[in-house]
Amino acid sequence: MQNLHIIKVKYIGPTDFDGTKIKLFSERFNHSIKIPFDYKFNSTIDIAIDYLSNNNYNIIGIADSKKSYFIITDTFKPLK
């Protein structure tokens, strides 16, 4: 069975002090980053896929739950 890396993706709404963000979290590396929400995309998951693809992550699939998305990749490196 293939070992894969799962990255949790969550929408973070704007506050009085900061704009809308997307949080990416890798439990494997216990590391998270926040990236700005890019309104040229239609959804949170599309923003995350674009960011990870541009940072050399090979995306294999996606999944979702009620409160977040998950990106499945075979790239094993910490988020930048």
ZAGUPA-259502 format. One record per residue (C-alpha): residue number from 1; x, y, z. Coordinates in nm, 4 decimals, decimal comma. Layout:
REM residues N
- pos | c1 | c2 | c3
- NUM | X | Y | Z
...
***
This chain:
REM residues 80
- pos | c1 | c2 | c3
- 1 | 0,0000 | 0,0000 | 0,0000
- 2 | 0,1328 | 0,3464 | -0,0892
- 3 | 0,2165 | 0,5925 | 0,1886
- 4 | 0,0696 | 0,9392 | 0,1233
- 5 | 0,0914 | 1,2849 | 0,2778
- 6 | -0,2374 | 1,4536 | 0,3726
- 7 | -0,2611 | 1,8308 | 0,4048
- 8 | -0,5640 | 1,9788 | 0,5778
- 9 | -0,7078 | 2,2935 | 0,4169
- 10 | -0,9295 | 2,5334 | 0,6095
- 11 | -1,0936 | 2,8663 | 0,5267
- 12 | -1,0238 | 3,1471 | 0,7762
- 13 | -1,2614 | 3,4412 | 0,7495
- 14 | -1,1541 | 3,8053 | 0,7682
- 15 | -1,1158 | 3,9947 | 1,0937
- 16 | -1,0995 | 4,3638 | 1,1784
- 17 | -0,7214 | 4,3403 | 1,1431
- 18 | -0,6564 | 4,0876 | 0,8683
- 19 | -0,8078 | 3,9674 | 0,5420
- 20 | -0,9396 | 3,6268 | 0,4451
- 21 | -0,6816 | 3,3477 | 0,4557
- 22 | -0,6448 | 2,9786 | 0,3804
- 23 | -0,4683 | 2,7605 | 0,6396
- 24 | -0,2712 | 2,4573 | 0,5256
- 25 | -0,1705 | 2,2081 | 0,7947
- 26 | 0,0579 | 1,9059 | 0,7686
- 27 | 0,0188 | 1,6840 | 1,0727
- 28 | 0,3095 | 1,4710 | 0,9532
- 29 | 0,5468 | 1,7649 | 0,9931
- 30 | 0,3372 | 1,9402 | 1,2625
- 31 | 0,3563 | 2,2549 | 1,0542
- 32 | 0,1047 | 2,5024 | 0,9193
- 33 | 0,1052 | 2,8100 | 0,7007
- 34 | -0,1523 | 3,0710 | 0,6092
- 35 | -0,1840 | 3,1993 | 0,2556
- 36 | -0,3948 | 3,4920 | 0,1322
- 37 | -0,7327 | 3,4204 | -0,0213
- 38 | -0,7071 | 3,4690 | -0,3978
- 39 | -1,0412 | 3,5791 | -0,5424
- 40 | -0,9506 | 3,4714 | -0,8969
- 41 | -1,0300 | 3,1133 | -0,7877
- 42 | -1,3737 | 2,9678 | -0,7259
- 43 | -1,3010 | 2,7852 | -0,4020
- 44 | -1,0727 | 2,7346 | -0,1059
- 45 | -0,9491 | 2,4006 | -0,2356
- 46 | -0,8574 | 2,5506 | -0,5742
- 47 | -0,6420 | 2,8146 | -0,4002
- 48 | -0,4654 | 2,5485 | -0,1941
- 49 | -0,4070 | 2,3229 | -0,4961
- 50 | -0,2613 | 2,6148 | -0,6925
- 51 | -0,0291 | 2,7093 | -0,4061
- 52 | 0,0943 | 2,3533 | -0,3513
- 53 | 0,1336 | 2,2814 | -0,7232
- 54 | 0,3425 | 2,5967 | -0,7626
- 55 | 0,5608 | 2,4714 | -0,4755
- 56 | 0,6301 | 2,1347 | -0,6411
- 57 | 0,3773 | 1,9166 | -0,4587
- 58 | 0,2362 | 1,6336 | -0,6684
- 59 | -0,1387 | 1,6340 | -0,5977
- 60 | -0,2985 | 1,2899 | -0,6178
- 61 | -0,6465 | 1,3617 | -0,4864
- 62 | -0,8730 | 1,5590 | -0,2551
- 63 | -1,1287 | 1,4799 | 0,0119
- 64 | -1,3598 | 1,6870 | 0,2277
- 65 | -1,5377 | 1,6951 | 0,5605
- 66 | -1,7993 | 1,9300 | 0,7001
- 67 | -1,5429 | 2,1918 | 0,8090
- 68 | -1,2347 | 2,1426 | 0,5935
- 69 | -1,0774 | 1,9877 | 0,2855
- 70 | -0,7847 | 1,7511 | 0,2541
- 71 | -0,5258 | 1,7385 | -0,0218
- 72 | -0,3568 | 1,4055 | -0,0829
- 73 | -0,0029 | 1,4166 | -0,2167
- 74 | 0,2935 | 1,1841 | -0,2528
- 75 | 0,5330 | 1,4734 | -0,1846
- 76 | 0,6867 | 1,4536 | 0,1604
- 77 | 0,8288 | 1,7910 | 0,2584
- 78 | 0,7295 | 2,0601 | 0,5085
- 79 | 0,5028 | 2,3407 | 0,3941
- 80 | 0,6829 | 2,6636 | 0,2963
***
